[in-house]
Amino acid sequence: MSNKTLSPTEEALMQHLWRLEKAFMKDLLAELPDPKPAVTTVATLLKRLQNKGYVAYRTFGNSREYYPLVSKTAHYGPKLRGIKQLFAGKPAEFASFFTGQAKLNKAELLELQRLIDAQIEQE
């Protein structure tokens, strides 16, 4: 796992790659919001992510299929541990802070409730 920090733009690109699991340049460009960045911009971001140990690729002819080397869990795990420490290991305090600060709408809160209920059912 890499321990290098990602820029907000690199992290945004990784979000798409994590969701897609593997992608060619055209797939990544299709996922990005308008106005689309230049292909060279995305290529530069992918090169930086490779240098940081987050991304690799397989070559198919003249095309590269990119895939993550670092899982989303591995990337965010240390950050979540820091949040846990910040709230003295009290998840309810974090949840209260998060839901208040994120200004979630009713649908988002219901989705969180559904996730929590599903986790309770697994216990």
BELQUI-V704188 format. One record per residue. N is the residue number from 1. RES is the residue in one letter. NEAR is the number of other C-alpha atoms within 10 Angstrom. Layout:
n: (N/N)
res: (RES/RES)
near: (NEAR/NEAR)
This chain:
n: (1/2/3/4/5/6/7/8/9/10/11/12/13/14/15/16/17/18/19/20/21/22/23/24/25/26/27/28/29/30/31/32/33/34/35/36/37/38/39/40/41/42/43/44/45/46/47/48/49/50/51/52/53/54/55/56/57/58/59/60/61/62/63/64/65/66/67/68/69/70/71/72/73/74/75/76/77/78/79/80/81/82/83/84/85/86/87/88/89/90/91/92/93/94/95/96/97/98/99/100/101/102/103/104/105/106/107/108/109/110/111/112/113/114/115/116/117/118/119/120/121/122/123)
res: (M/S/N/K/T/L/S/P/T/E/E/A/L/M/Q/H/L/W/R/L/E/K/A/F/M/K/D/L/L/A/E/L/P/D/P/K/P/A/V/T/T/V/A/T/L/L/K/R/L/Q/N/K/G/Y/V/A/Y/R/T/F/G/N/S/R/E/Y/Y/P/L/V/S/K/T/A/H/Y/G/P/K/L/R/G/I/K/Q/L/F/A/G/K/P/A/E/F/A/S/F/F/T/G/Q/A/K/L/N/K/A/E/L/L/E/L/Q/R/L/I/D/A/Q/I/E/Q/E)
near: (11/12/12/12/10/15/12/9/11/17/15/12/19/25/13/17/21/16/10/15/13/18/19/17/15/11/15/18/18/10/13/14/8/8/6/12/11/10/13/9/11/19/12/13/18/21/15/16/22/17/13/15/16/23/19/18/17/12/10/9/6/5/12/14/15/22/20/20/17/17/14/14/10/13/18/10/12/12/12/12/11/12/15/15/12/12/14/11/13/12/13/10/13/16/12/10/12/12/14/10/9/8/10/13/9/9/9/12/13/12/11/14/12/12/12/12/11/11/10/9/8/7/5)
